[in-house]
Amino acid sequence: MKKLLLLLLCVPLIGLGKSECSNHENTIFSDSVNQKIDQMPLLGDCEDEICTQLLIMKHILENIKYPDAALANFIEGRVIVEFIVEKDGEVGRIKLLKGLNLGLFLNLSKKEKREFRKRVNLKKDEVQIYIDNLNNGINNEAIRVVRSLPKFIPGKNFGEAVPVKYAVPIRFSLPFHIYK
């Protein structure tokens, strides 16, 4: 299946509230304490942060699967997944910072709601379950692909391995030919 995903160019956003990859501070995660670190985690044969960011993007692009229900319903959106590269280099403490939330049904007129239910062949009380499943499909896929990242060389501070927080924005975007 063709890859139907675009990643935002800034894969890891170190520290929450950062909106750019350049000139960010290296931080460690120790419960609620952020401190500067000497060396960011590295992936594969990488020797620097940029290479690691590119490998993270490559891994996501090669392993993501656009959920069938989202594809069939032309659902697009951006999710942000946070994870920690632990002291042992494993990816852990994964959570969804911003998930897809399709409140679109609430904004429809009564006529549009009837047409939507008819198009997807649902009863009135089944619509919210259907929308929740669309949301969860994309959100769960983003978490799954981040969880599947290979082991990192851990980040270091004063020569000791430390946990490091990453936030990965992932954009699910349909290719142009789907709209034709």
N, C-alpha and C positions, 0 to 999 in steps of 0.2 A: 504494500500500500504506500502511496506517495506520502511524503511527509507534509503534513498540512499545518505547519507551525512556524511561527516567527518568534524568535527570542528577541527581547530588547537587547540592545547592544551592551548594556551594563549588566553583566551577569551577577557577580557578587557585589552587594552594596554593604560594605562593612560598617556596622553601626546603623541603627535605625535613623531615619530622617535624612540620610544622604541620598542625593538624586543623581550623582555622577560617579564615574569610576575613577577619574583622575583626581589627584590631590586629596584622597581620603586618608584618614588616620587608621593605622592598623590597631585593632582592638582585640582584647581577649574577653572571653565570657567566663565568668566565675560567679555563678548565681546572679547577683545583681551588680557586680563590680566590673567596670571596663577600665582597662589599663593599656598603655602602648605596648606593642610587642616588637621583638627584633626581626622575626622571620615569619611570613605568612605560610600557611600550609601549601604544599606543592602536590601536584597530581602527576602520576606517570613519570616520565623522564624530564619533566619541566624543571627549569632552574630559576624561574621568576613567576611573579603574579600574573602577568599578561598571558603567558603560556598556559597557566593553570585555568584562567578564565576561559580561554579558547577551548581547552579540553572539556571543561564543564559544559559549555555551549554545544560542542560537538557531541558529547555523550547524550545530552538531552535531545538534540535533533535526530540522532540515530536511533533512539530508543523510545521516543514518545509515540503513542498510538492515539489518534484522534478518536474519541468515543463515538461509536456508530450512531447513537441516539442524537448526540450533539450535531454530528455531520448531517444527518437526515433532516434536522430541524433548523439548519443554518445558524447554529449557535456559535458565537465568537466571544472572546473576552480575554481578560488578563487576570492571572492569579499571581500571588507572591508567596513563595514558600521559604520559610526560614529553617535553617538547619545549623547544627554545630559540628565542626570537625573536632572530634574528641581527642584527648591526649594520645590515644593509640592510633589515630588516623582514620578511625571509622566515622561514618556519617551517622549522627544521632540527634536526638531531641528535635525531631522534625515537626513543624507545625505550620498551619496555613495562616499567614498574616492577613491576606486579602483573598477571599475566594470569589468565585463567580456566584452572583446572586441574581437570578432572573425574576425580578418583580414585575416583568413585562405584562403578565396577565392582569395584574391589578389596575393597570393604566388603560385597559381596553374598554370600549363601550360594551353594552349588553349584547348588541348585535355582533360585534367582533368576537366576543367571548363565545357566543353560540357557534359562529363560523369556525373558530379555532377548535372547539370540542368536536364539531362534526368532522373537521379535516383530520384530526388525530384519533377519531373514533373513541371518544371518552365520555363517560357520564359526568354529570356536574360535580359530584363529590370525588372523582378520580383525578381531576385536573391538577390539584396542588401536589399530589403524590407524583404525577408525571413531571411537573416542573422541578420538584425536589430531586428526582432521579437525573434530570439533565444537569442540574447544578453539581450534584455529587459525582457524576461521571467525569466531568472536567476537573473538578477539585481533586478527586481521588487519583486521577491519572497523573496530575502534576506531582502529588506526593509520592506516588509509586516510582516515577522516573528519577526523582531526587534520591529516594531511598536506594535506588540501584546504582548510584555513583560508586566507582571503585574506591578502594582504600587510598587515603592521602598520606603523604609524609607530613606528620603533624607540625603545626606552628610552634615556634620556640620563643621563649622569653628568658634571657640570661642563661641560654643553653639548656633549659628544661622545656619539655613538651607542655603545651597549654591548649585548652579548648578555644576555638575561634568560631565566632558567629558569622554566618553568611545569610543573605537574603537574595533569593533568585526570582526575578520577575519572569514569568513565562506567558507569552501571548499566543492564544489559540486563534488562528486566523485562517479562514477558508481561502483556498486559491481562487483566482479570478474565474477559471473555467467552470466552477460550480454554479456560478450565477447565470450562465448562458442557458 
